[in-house]
Amino acid sequence: MMSNKIGCKIRALRKMNYLTQEQMAKKLNMTRQTLSNYELGKRIPDIFELIRIADLFQISLDEIVGRNPNNLKNKDCGLRP
C-alpha cells in the first residue's frame, strides 16, 4: 500500500508545518478534496505533484515516498552496464 504510506507522510508533513488542508491545498494550487484524497490513500499524487509537495517542504522525493537510497547501493537491480 504505497499510496497509504505516501498519504500518511503528506499528512504528517502538513501537520508538522501547522497547515490546514485548505492552506496547503491553496499553496499547491489544488483543491482541499484532492489533498484529502492523497492523505487518505484514495488517490496517488503524480510525479509533478510529488515534486511540488517536496519543494513546499524543502525535502527530497525519497523522503516523501519513504525510500532509503542507502538500501539500494549494493542491490543488483538486474540492469547490465
Secondary structure, DSSP 8 states (H G I E B T S, - for coil): -HHHHHHHHHHHHHHHTT--HHHHHHHTTS-HHHHHHHHHTSS---HHHHHHHHHHHT--HHHHHT--GGGGTT---S---
